[in-house]
């Protein structure tokens, strides 16, 4: 890996983690407070996460295993919040399941 590729890969990985963390935070805020602005901004951050993941897959010299892991980590947040909410609601009752924020 060249120094330039190393720097590019490092920056993209940093943006990937940052965008994913902001998405998770905003999705949680939107679910708890029913704020549509947080939901919209969260969806934007998720889209940014997917774009950065695509850049990591196509523009960096990472090994195939890391590229597959990156794709899995980019797709998983789309399903995990709803699955986690369903499990919590099943354990603690339907009263804990909040409404979806309106977009």
C-alpha positions as CSV (number, residue, x, y, z in Angstrom):
1,X,0.0,0.0,0.0
2,X,1.4,3.4,-1.0
3,X,1.5,6.2,1.5
4,X,-1.2,8.0,-0.5
5,X,-3.5,5.0,-0.5
6,X,-2.9,4.6,3.2
7,X,-3.9,8.2,3.9
8,X,-7.0,7.9,1.7
9,X,-8.0,4.6,3.3
10,X,-7.5,6.0,6.8
11,X,-9.6,9.1,6.1
12,X,-12.4,7.1,4.5
13,X,-12.5,4.7,7.4
14,X,-12.6,7.6,9.8
15,X,-15.5,9.2,7.9
16,X,-17.2,5.8,7.7
17,X,-17.2,5.4,11.5
18,X,-18.1,9.1,12.1
19,X,-21.1,9.0,9.7
20,X,-22.3,5.7,11.1
21,X,-22.1,7.0,14.7
22,X,-24.0,10.2,13.8
23,X,-26.6,8.1,12.0
24,X,-27.1,5.9,15.1
25,X,-27.3,8.9,17.4
26,X,-29.8,10.8,15.2
27,X,-31.9,7.6,14.6
28,X,-32.1,7.2,18.4
29,X,-33.0,10.8,19.0
30,X,-35.7,10.6,16.2
31,X,-37.2,7.4,17.7
32,X,-37.3,8.8,21.2
33,X,-38.4,12.3,20.5
34,X,-40.4,11.8,17.3
35,X,-38.5,14.6,15.6
36,X,-38.7,14.4,11.8
37,X,-35.7,16.7,11.3
38,X,-33.5,14.3,13.2
39,X,-34.9,11.5,11.1
40,X,-34.1,13.3,7.9
41,X,-30.6,14.2,8.9
42,X,-30.1,10.6,10.1
43,X,-31.1,9.3,6.7
44,X,-28.7,11.7,5.1
45,X,-25.9,10.4,7.4
46,X,-26.8,6.8,6.6
47,X,-26.6,7.6,2.8
48,X,-23.2,9.2,3.4
49,X,-22.1,6.0,5.2
50,X,-23.1,3.9,2.2
51,X,-21.3,6.3,-0.2
52,X,-18.1,6.2,1.9
53,X,-18.4,2.4,2.1
54,X,-18.7,2.2,-1.7
55,X,-15.6,4.4,-1.9
56,X,-13.7,2.1,0.5
57,X,-14.7,-0.9,-1.6
58,X,-13.9,0.6,-5.0
59,X,-11.1,3.1,-4.4
60,X,-8.8,1.5,-1.8
61,X,-6.5,-1.5,-1.8
62,X,-8.1,-3.2,1.2
63,X,-8.2,-7.0,1.2
64,X,-11.4,-8.5,0.1
65,X,-12.3,-9.6,3.6
66,X,-12.2,-6.0,4.8
67,X,-14.3,-4.9,1.9
68,X,-16.9,-7.5,2.6
69,X,-17.0,-6.5,6.3
70,X,-17.4,-2.8,5.2
71,X,-20.4,-3.7,3.1
72,X,-22.0,-5.7,5.9
73,X,-21.4,-2.9,8.3
74,X,-22.9,-0.4,5.9
75,X,-26.1,-2.5,5.3
76,X,-26.7,-3.7,8.9
77,X,-27.8,-0.4,10.5
78,X,-30.7,-0.3,8.1
79,X,-32.2,-3.4,9.8
80,X,-30.8,-3.4,13.3
81,X,-32.7,-0.4,15.0
82,X,-36.1,-1.9,14.0
83,X,-35.1,-5.4,15.1
84,X,-33.8,-4.1,18.4
85,X,-36.9,-2.1,19.0
86,X,-39.1,-5.2,18.3
87,X,-37.1,-7.3,20.8
88,X,-37.3,-4.6,23.5
89,X,-41.1,-4.2,22.9
90,X,-41.5,-8.0,23.1
91,X,-39.7,-8.2,26.4
92,X,-41.2,-5.1,28.0
93,X,-44.6,-4.8,26.3
94,X,-46.1,-3.0,23.4
95,X,-46.3,0.3,25.4
96,X,-42.6,0.9,24.8
97,X,-42.8,0.8,21.0
98,X,-42.8,4.4,19.8
99,X,-44.4,5.7,16.7
100,X,-42.4,6.4,13.6
101,X,-41.4,10.0,13.1
102,X,-43.2,11.7,10.1
103,X,-40.8,12.7,7.3
